[in-house]
Amino acid sequence: MKHTPLQNFDTVSGSALSDLIEAGREWPVARLFGLPLVRGARQEMARHIVARVGASRPSTINFINAHCVNQQRRDREYRDALESSDLLLPDGIGMEIAAKLCGLELGENLNGTDLFPALCREAATQGTGIFLLGGVPGAADGAADWATTHFPALRIAGTHSGYFSAEEEELLIERINRSRAGILLVGFGVPLQEKWIARNRHRITAPVVMGVGGLFDYYSGRIPRAPKLVRACKSEWVWRLAMEPRRMAKRYIWGNAVFLAYAAATGAANRGVFETLNAAGKRVVDVVLASVAIMALLPILIVTAFAIRTEDKGPVLFRQTRIGNDGRPFSMIKFRSMYTDAEERRNALLAQSERDGTCFKMRNDPRITRTGRFIRRFSIDELPQLFNVLGGSMSLVGPRPALPSEVTTYRGSQWQRLQGKPGITCTWQVRGRAEIPFERQAIMDRAYLKRTNLWVDLKLLLCTPGAVLSGRGAY
């Protein structure tokens, strides 16, 4: 009886990767739509898959694209099959867009069509046999011919189309097992292939089983792949729609619209709608107010630059590496308030610090120039950081950016003050600045990050001029 076709570390050796798998190595993932998607490079993933052939535990690997996400939302059996997979590989531009909307990072696009050549190359190198199951009659054979033409050492353990009866299924699985294939590629299409694999995995002895969708159609030549330029523009789905408009219209036109709406809703839920709007509003306020401030303060900036240059002929600006949001370093700019050899003289003065061991501060620091003492007194030395704000590495309000040497001394929850974009002013800046011990500063920074909003920022900005003019804690 004829059934309806079932459709839709660069230098590490295979043995070394197998050892890592046996040792329980976890592959980095990004959880998207509740599913753990692998983050990795294509060639590295091909090595990893072939290395799994030598592992003691069998593996099931599937791909996730926009169509898959739509399907799993309304098909519980399919979602169960995905959740039981050992690896889920991100496939297509849709997953990249969804990840960005959710604030996540994925590795390379690991779609099966691009992964197949790398997988064949690695399997040929390691002597691993591959069985191709699926597609219309002749599709698996055509894909096998392509593979052995390009990789003559590759062993094709067998092929079979996606057309077989329930009675033939038992014999087919026996044939796959007798072939001693290391990898079984199943191209029945989503969601039938994942359900078939989940239902029969316990009977299949191949160490690695992968659902590969319409892979065989491409490599058999039945459906031409998009030109390289189209692929480079990440628009292969448009080509596929042009090749099969009647069959693919619902999936790519309506389906993509549904997926993007779902991805946007998921992104809003993951980030928090309020948090997203607040972050956007904070950035708008930063850009507008920083631009206005630079224009308004331009005369002060020019006079200060002239005074610094005149005093000792040294550079006007001082660039220093600071630690910003999520521990990322960035280059912060200030007006230079110290002599040019200040950093070299710092170690000799550490014992005279009037602050705890985390932050070095002296009221009468001999390294500070005459001009520097004045501009520090009124925080004029901080004004060039308005350009950091425009560039996005800083905000007008946020925890003050720390020196790398200070960060290495952080203990316990003090690290949490690095979980937000650093700012020019902050809570403790308007309440005493250097007179507040660092432990208390860290507590105030963490409290700000937990309740940050535009109203809190506005109040701190309004308090800043008074704190600057008072000069309290400014040294």
C-alpha positions as CSV (number, residue, x, y, z in Angstrom):
1,M,0.0,0.0,0.0
2,K,1.4,3.4,-1.0
3,H,1.2,6.1,1.7
4,T,1.2,9.9,1.3
5,P,4.8,11.0,1.2
6,L,6.1,12.0,4.6
7,Q,7.4,15.6,4.2
8,N,8.5,18.9,6.2
9,F,36.3,24.1,18.1
10,D,38.2,24.4,15.0
11,T,41.2,22.1,15.8
12,V,39.5,19.6,18.0
13,S,39.6,16.0,16.6
14,G,36.5,13.8,16.4
15,S,37.9,11.5,19.2
16,A,38.6,14.5,21.4
17,L,35.1,15.8,20.9
18,S,33.7,12.3,21.7
19,D,35.7,12.4,25.0
20,L,34.1,15.7,25.8
21,I,30.7,14.4,25.1
22,E,31.3,11.4,27.4
23,A,32.5,13.7,30.1
24,G,29.1,15.4,30.0
25,R,30.0,18.6,28.2
26,E,27.1,20.9,27.8
27,W,26.7,22.8,24.5
28,P,25.9,26.5,25.0
29,V,22.2,27.3,24.2
30,A,19.9,30.2,24.0
31,R,16.3,29.5,25.3
32,L,13.9,30.8,22.7
33,F,10.1,30.1,22.6
34,G,10.8,27.7,25.6
35,L,13.2,25.6,23.5
36,P,17.0,25.4,24.0
37,L,18.6,26.4,20.7
38,V,22.3,25.5,20.2
39,R,24.7,28.4,19.8
40,G,27.7,27.4,17.7
41,A,29.6,27.5,14.4
42,R,28.7,25.3,11.4
43,Q,31.9,23.5,11.0
44,E,32.3,23.0,14.8
45,M,28.7,21.6,14.9
46,A,29.4,19.2,12.1
47,R,32.4,17.8,14.1
48,H,30.3,17.6,17.2
49,I,27.5,15.7,15.5
50,V,29.9,13.1,14.0
51,A,31.7,12.8,17.3
52,R,28.4,11.9,18.9
53,V,28.5,8.7,16.9
54,G,31.2,7.4,19.3
55,A,29.3,8.4,22.4
56,S,27.7,5.8,24.6
57,R,24.3,7.5,24.5
58,P,22.2,7.8,21.3
59,S,21.4,11.3,20.1
60,T,18.4,12.9,18.3
61,I,18.9,16.2,16.6
62,N,16.3,18.4,15.0
63,F,16.1,21.9,13.4
64,I,13.9,24.8,14.5
65,N,12.8,27.5,12.0
66,A,9.8,29.9,11.9
67,H,7.5,27.2,10.5
68,C,8.5,24.8,13.2
69,V,7.7,27.4,15.9
70,N,4.2,27.9,14.4
71,Q,3.6,24.2,14.2
72,Q,4.7,23.4,17.8
73,R,2.3,25.9,19.2
74,R,-0.7,23.9,18.0
75,D,0.7,20.4,17.9
76,R,1.5,19.0,21.4
77,E,2.9,15.7,20.1
78,Y,5.3,17.6,17.8
79,R,6.4,19.8,20.7
80,D,7.0,16.8,22.9
81,A,9.2,15.4,20.1
82,L,11.2,18.6,20.0
83,E,11.5,18.7,23.8
84,S,12.9,15.1,23.8
85,S,15.6,16.1,21.3
86,D,19.2,16.2,22.4
87,L,20.1,19.1,20.2
88,L,17.9,21.7,18.5
89,L,19.7,23.7,15.8
90,P,18.5,27.3,14.8
91,D,17.5,27.4,11.1
92,G,16.9,30.6,9.1
93,I,16.6,34.3,9.4
94,G,13.4,34.1,11.3
95,M,15.1,32.6,14.4
96,E,17.8,35.3,14.2
97,I,15.1,38.0,14.1
98,A,13.2,36.4,17.0
99,A,16.4,36.1,19.1
100,K,17.1,39.9,18.6
101,L,13.6,40.7,19.6
102,C,14.1,38.7,22.8
103,G,17.5,40.2,23.5
104,L,19.3,36.9,22.9
105,E,22.4,36.0,20.8
106,L,22.5,32.9,18.5
107,G,25.5,31.5,16.8
108,E,25.6,30.8,13.1
109,N,22.6,29.8,11.1
110,L,22.8,26.0,11.4
111,N,20.2,25.2,8.7
112,G,20.5,21.6,7.4
113,T,21.1,22.6,3.8
114,D,24.3,24.5,4.7
115,L,25.3,22.0,7.3
116,F,25.1,19.0,5.1
117,P,28.4,19.5,3.1
118,A,30.3,20.0,6.4
119,L,28.6,17.0,7.9
120,C,29.5,14.8,4.8
121,R,33.1,16.1,4.9
122,E,33.5,15.2,8.6
123,A,31.8,11.9,8.3
124,A,34.1,10.9,5.3
125,T,37.1,11.9,7.4
126,Q,36.0,9.8,10.4
127,G,34.7,6.8,8.3
128,T,31.1,7.3,9.5
129,G,28.3,5.9,7.4
130,I,25.2,7.9,6.6
131,F,21.7,6.5,5.7
132,L,19.4,8.9,3.8
133,L,15.6,8.3,4.4
134,G,12.9,10.5,2.9
135,G,11.7,12.6,-0.1
136,V,10.0,11.5,-3.3
137,P,11.4,8.4,-5.0
138,G,14.9,9.1,-6.3
139,A,15.5,12.2,-4.1
140,A,17.5,10.4,-1.4
141,D,19.5,8.6,-4.2
142,G,20.2,11.9,-5.9
143,A,21.4,13.5,-2.7
144,A,23.6,10.5,-2.0
145,D,25.1,10.8,-5.5
146,W,25.9,14.5,-4.9
147,A,27.5,13.6,-1.5
148,T,29.8,10.9,-2.9
149,T,30.7,13.0,-5.9
150,H,32.0,15.8,-3.7
151,F,33.3,13.5,-0.9
152,P,34.4,10.2,-2.5
153,A,35.5,8.7,0.8
154,L,32.0,9.1,2.3
155,R,30.2,5.8,2.9
156,I,26.5,5.9,2.1
157,A,25.0,3.1,4.2
158,G,21.7,3.2,2.3
159,T,18.9,5.2,0.9
160,H,15.1,5.0,0.9
161,S,12.3,7.4,-0.1
162,G,9.6,8.7,2.2
163,Y,7.0,6.3,0.7
164,F,6.4,3.1,2.6
165,S,3.5,1.3,4.3
166,A,3.1,0.4,7.9
167,E,4.0,-3.2,7.0
168,E,7.2,-2.0,5.2
169,E,8.2,0.2,8.1
170,E,9.4,-2.8,10.2
171,L,11.6,-4.1,7.4
172,L,12.9,-0.6,6.7
173,I,14.1,-0.1,10.3
174,E,15.7,-3.6,10.2
175,R,17.5,-2.6,7.0
176,I,18.7,0.7,8.6
177,N,20.0,-1.2,11.6
178,R,21.8,-3.8,9.5
179,S,23.5,-1.0,7.5
180,R,25.4,0.0,10.7
181,A,25.0,3.6,9.7
182,G,26.4,6.1,12.3
183,I,24.0,8.8,11.2
184,L,20.4,8.5,9.9
185,L,19.0,11.6,8.1
186,V,15.2,11.6,8.0
187,G,13.7,13.9,5.4
188,F,9.9,13.6,5.9
189,G,9.2,17.3,6.6
190,V,7.9,19.0,9.7
191,P,6.2,17.8,11.9
192,L,6.0,14.2,10.5
193,Q,9.7,13.4,10.7
194,E,10.1,14.5,14.3
195,K,7.0,12.4,15.3
196,W,8.3,9.4,13.4
197,I,11.7,9.7,14.9
198,A,10.3,10.0,18.5
199,R,8.0,7.1,17.9
200,N,10.6,4.8,16.5
201,R,13.9,6.0,18.1
202,H,14.0,3.1,20.6
203,R,14.1,0.7,17.7
204,I,16.8,2.4,15.6
205,T,20.4,1.6,16.5
206,A,22.0,4.4,14.6
207,P,23.8,6.5,17.2
208,V,22.7,9.8,15.7
209,V,19.3,10.5,14.0
210,M,18.5,13.9,12.5
211,G,15.3,15.3,11.0
212,V,16.4,17.2,7.9
213,G,13.1,18.3,6.1
214,G,13.4,19.0,2.4
215,L,17.2,18.6,2.3
216,F,17.2,15.8,-0.3
217,D,15.1,17.8,-2.7
218,Y,17.9,20.4,-2.9
219,Y,20.9,18.1,-3.2
220,S,19.2,15.8,-5.7
221,G,18.5,18.9,-7.9
222,R,14.8,18.5,-7.8
223,I,14.5,22.0,-6.3
224,P,17.3,24.5,-7.2
225,R,18.9,26.4,-4.3
226,A,18.7,30.1,-4.3
227,P,21.6,32.0,-5.9
228,K,24.4,33.0,-3.5
229,L,23.4,36.6,-3.6
230,V,19.9,35.8,-2.5
231,R,21.3,33.6,0.3
232,A,23.7,36.3,1.3
233,C,20.8,38.7,1.7
234,K,19.1,36.0,3.9
235,S,16.1,35.8,1.6
236,E,16.2,32.2,0.6
237,W,12.6,31.8,1.7
238,V,11.6,34.2,-1.0
239,W,13.3,32.0,-3.6
240,R,11.6,28.9,-2.2
241,L,8.3,30.7,-2.4
242,A,9.0,31.6,-6.1
243,M,9.8,28.0,-6.9
244,E,6.7,26.5,-5.3
245,P,4.2,29.4,-4.9
246,R,1.1,27.3,-4.6
247,R,2.5,24.9,-1.9
248,M,4.5,27.5,0.0
249,A,2.3,30.6,0.0
250,K,0.5,29.8,3.2
251,R,3.7,28.9,5.0
252,Y,5.8,31.8,3.9
253,I,3.2,34.7,3.6
254,W,0.7,34.0,6.3
255,G,3.0,31.8,8.4
256,N,5.8,34.4,8.5
257,A,3.4,37.1,9.6
258,V,2.1,35.0,12.4
259,F,5.6,34.0,13.5
260,L,6.8,37.6,13.6
261,A,3.8,38.7,15.6
262,Y,4.5,35.8,18.0
263,A,8.2,36.6,18.2
264,A,7.4,40.3,18.9
265,A,5.0,39.3,21.7
266,T,7.5,36.8,23.1
267,G,10.3,39.4,23.0
268,A,8.0,41.9,24.9
269,A,7.2,39.3,27.5
270,N,10.9,38.2,27.9
271,R,12.1,41.8,28.3
272,G,9.0,43.1,29.9
273,V,6.9,45.6,27.9
274,F,7.5,48.3,30.5
275,E,11.2,47.5,30.7
276,T,11.4,47.8,26.9
277,L,9.5,51.1,26.7
278,N,11.5,52.4,29.7
279,A,14.8,51.5,28.0
280,A,13.7,53.1,24.8
281,G,12.5,56.2,26.6
282,K,15.8,56.4,28.6
283,R,17.8,56.3,25.4
284,V,15.8,59.1,23.8
285,V,16.2,61.3,26.9
286,D,19.9,60.6,27.0
287,V,20.4,61.6,23.4
288,V,18.2,64.7,23.5
289,L,19.5,66.0,26.9
290,A,23.2,65.2,26.1
291,S,22.9,67.0,22.8
292,V,21.3,70.1,24.4
293,A,23.9,70.1,27.2
294,I,26.8,69.9,24.9
295,M,25.5,72.9,22.9
296,A,24.7,74.9,26.1
297,L,28.0,74.1,27.8
298,L,30.2,74.6,24.7
299,P,31.8,77.8,26.0
300,I,32.7,76.1,29.3
301,L,34.1,73.1,27.3
302,I,36.3,75.4,25.2
303,V,37.6,77.5,28.1
304,T,38.4,74.4,30.1
305,A,40.3,72.8,27.2
306,F,42.3,76.0,26.7
307,A,43.2,76.2,30.5
308,I,44.3,72.5,30.6
309,R,46.4,72.9,27.5
310,T,48.0,76.2,28.7
311,E,49.0,74.9,32.2
312,D,51.4,72.0,31.2
313,K,51.0,71.6,27.4
314,G,49.7,68.1,27.9
315,P,46.6,66.5,26.2
316,V,43.3,68.0,27.0
317,L,41.3,64.8,27.2
318,F,42.1,61.7,29.3
319,R,40.9,58.3,28.0
320,Q,40.5,55.5,30.5
321,T,39.2,51.9,30.2
322,R,36.2,51.5,32.5
323,I,33.8,48.6,33.1
324,G,30.3,49.1,31.8
325,N,27.1,47.3,31.4
326,D,27.3,43.5,32.1
327,G,31.0,43.8,32.7
328,R,31.9,45.0,29.2
329,P,34.9,47.4,29.0
330,F,34.7,50.7,27.2
331,S,36.8,53.8,26.8
332,M,35.6,56.7,29.0
333,I,36.7,60.3,28.2
334,K,37.2,63.1,30.8
335,F,39.0,66.4,30.9
336,R,42.5,65.6,32.1
337,S,42.8,66.8,35.7
338,M,46.1,65.2,36.6
339,Y,49.7,65.5,35.4
340,T,50.6,63.3,32.5
341,D,52.6,60.8,34.7
342,A,49.7,60.3,37.2
343,E,49.2,56.6,36.5
344,E,52.9,55.9,37.1
345,R,52.8,57.7,40.4
346,R,49.6,56.0,41.7
347,N,51.2,52.9,43.2
348,A,53.4,55.0,45.4
349,L,50.4,56.8,46.8
350,L,48.1,53.8,47.5
351,A,49.0,53.6,51.1
352,Q,47.7,57.2,51.6
353,S,44.3,56.6,50.2
354,E,41.5,58.1,52.3
355,R,39.0,55.6,51.0
356,D,38.7,51.8,51.5
357,G,40.7,49.4,49.4
358,T,38.2,49.3,46.5
359,C,38.4,52.9,45.3
360,F,41.6,55.1,45.6
361,K,40.9,58.7,46.7
362,M,43.0,61.5,48.3
363,R,41.8,64.9,49.3
364,N,45.2,66.5,48.5
365,D,46.4,64.2,45.7
366,P,49.7,65.7,44.5
367,R,49.1,64.4,41.0
368,I,46.2,66.8,40.4
369,T,47.0,70.0,38.5
370,R,45.9,73.5,39.5
371,T,43.3,73.5,36.7
372,G,42.4,70.0,37.6
373,R,41.6,70.8,41.2
374,F,39.1,73.5,40.1
375,I,37.3,71.4,37.4
376,R,37.1,68.5,39.9
377,R,35.6,70.7,42.5
378,F,32.6,71.5,40.1
379,S,32.7,68.2,38.2
380,I,33.6,70.0,35.0
381,D,36.1,67.2,34.3
382,E,33.1,64.8,33.8
383,L,31.5,66.9,31.0
384,P,33.2,65.1,28.1
385,Q,31.3,62.0,29.1
386,L,28.3,63.5,27.4
387,F,29.9,62.2,24.2
388,N,30.0,58.7,25.8
389,V,26.3,59.2,26.4
390,L,25.7,60.1,22.7
391,G,27.7,57.1,21.7
392,G,25.7,54.7,23.9
393,S,28.4,53.4,26.2
394,M,27.0,55.5,29.1
395,S,23.8,57.0,30.2
396,L,23.1,60.3,32.0
397,V,22.0,58.4,35.1
398,G,23.4,55.1,36.2
399,P,26.1,53.6,38.5
400,R,29.4,55.3,38.0
401,P,31.7,53.3,35.7
402,A,34.4,51.3,37.7
403,L,38.0,50.8,36.9
404,P,39.1,47.2,36.0
405,S,41.4,47.1,39.1
406,E,38.4,48.0,41.3
407,V,36.2,45.4,39.8
408,T,38.6,42.6,40.7
409,T,38.1,43.5,44.4
410,Y,34.3,43.2,44.3
411,R,32.8,40.8,46.7
412,G,29.4,39.1,46.9
413,S,26.5,41.1,45.5
414,Q,28.7,44.1,44.7
415,W,29.0,42.7,41.1
416,Q,25.3,43.5,40.6
417,R,26.1,47.2,40.2
418,L,27.6,46.3,36.8
419,Q,24.1,45.1,35.6
420,G,23.2,48.4,34.2
421,K,24.6,51.0,31.8
422,P,27.0,53.3,33.8
423,G,26.0,57.0,34.2
424,I,27.5,60.5,34.6
425,T,25.4,60.9,37.8
426,C,23.8,58.5,40.2
427,T,22.2,58.3,43.6
428,W,25.3,58.5,45.7
429,Q,26.7,61.3,43.5
430,V,24.0,63.6,44.7
431,R,24.2,62.5,48.3
432,G,27.8,63.0,49.2
433,R,30.0,61.5,46.4
434,A,33.4,60.4,47.8
435,E,32.3,60.8,51.4
436,I,30.1,57.7,51.0
437,P,32.0,54.4,51.6
438,F,32.1,52.1,48.6
439,E,30.0,49.3,50.3
440,R,27.2,51.9,50.7
441,Q,27.7,53.1,47.1
442,A,27.2,49.6,45.8
443,I,24.0,49.1,47.8
444,M,22.6,52.4,46.5
445,D,23.6,51.4,42.9
446,R,21.8,48.1,43.2
447,A,18.7,49.7,44.7
448,Y,18.7,52.2,41.7
449,L,18.9,49.4,39.2
450,K,16.0,47.5,40.8
451,R,13.6,50.5,40.6
452,T,15.0,52.5,37.6
453,N,12.5,54.5,35.6
454,L,12.4,57.8,33.8
455,W,10.9,59.6,36.9
456,V,13.7,58.4,39.1
457,D,16.2,59.6,36.5
458,L,14.6,63.0,36.2
459,K,14.7,63.5,40.0
460,L,18.4,62.6,40.1
461,L,19.2,64.9,37.2
462,L,17.4,67.8,38.9
463,C,19.4,67.2,42.1
464,T,22.7,67.0,40.3
465,P,23.4,70.8,39.8
466,G,22.9,71.5,43.5
467,A,25.2,68.6,44.5
468,V,27.8,69.9,42.1
469,L,27.7,73.5,43.4
470,S,27.8,72.3,47.0
471,G,31.1,70.6,46.3
472,R,30.5,67.9,49.0
473,G,32.7,64.9,48.5
474,A,34.3,66.4,45.4
475,Y,38.1,65.6,45.5
